[in-house]
Amino acid sequence: MQNLQYPIGKYIEQPFSQKQLEQWLLDIELLPKALEYSIINLDAAQLEIPYRPNGWNSRQLVHHVADSHMNAFIRMKLALTENNPIIKPYNEEAWAKLSDVVEIPINVSITLLYALHARMLSLLKNVNKDEWNCTVLHPENNKQMTLWYLLGMYAWHGKHHTAHINNLRKSEGWR
């Protein structure tokens, strides 16, 4: 079950390095294409199959990544423009059940991710070394998170959910 839930492992914080920065920026750049490729040629019935027992289906995963990364972008901009702002948590489970997730085709969220990640990449490529230490405060767990932490978390997050879909494809024998 752990493998199904965390197919690439849990996110592990990394110290700042130029090599890690380049890798995470590449992950941000490539996510929309990787996620789009993971759902290519899946039909409506296949999109409704959960990736694990009691897990989300691929349709929910795609919309969730868009929702999550929209929040990420705002959090990153807040970190860069305010002094340790408190960020707004949201109920991911409830969001995954809202009408837009049920009614809107997933290509809308894929398109959104292409645009959003272009903006995110432009923002992050121009961050100086000191700005990676800018912080936001997550009130639910009283955790201060640096911009560096957010970059790593969301680089991981996209790959994490793409792996869910790719692993489902493999286990179901879908080409």
TAFENDA-V455099 format. One line per field, one symbol per residue. ss: DSSP state (2 for helix, 1 for strand, 0 for the rest). phi: phi as a letter, one per 40 degrees, with the letter a starting at -180 (. if undefined). A space follows every 50 residues. Layout:
BEGIN
ss = ???
phi = ???
END
This chain:
BEGIN
ss = 02222000000000000222222222222222222222200002222001 00000012222222222222222222222220001110000222200022 22200222222222222222222220000222201111000011112222 2222222222222222222222000
phi = .dcccbcbgccbdbccacccdcccccdcccddccccccbdgccdcccccc cadgbcccccccccccdccccdccccccdcbbcfcccccacdccccbccc cccccccccccdcdcccccccccccbccdcccccbbbcccbfbcbcdccc dcccccdccdcccdccccdcccgcc
END
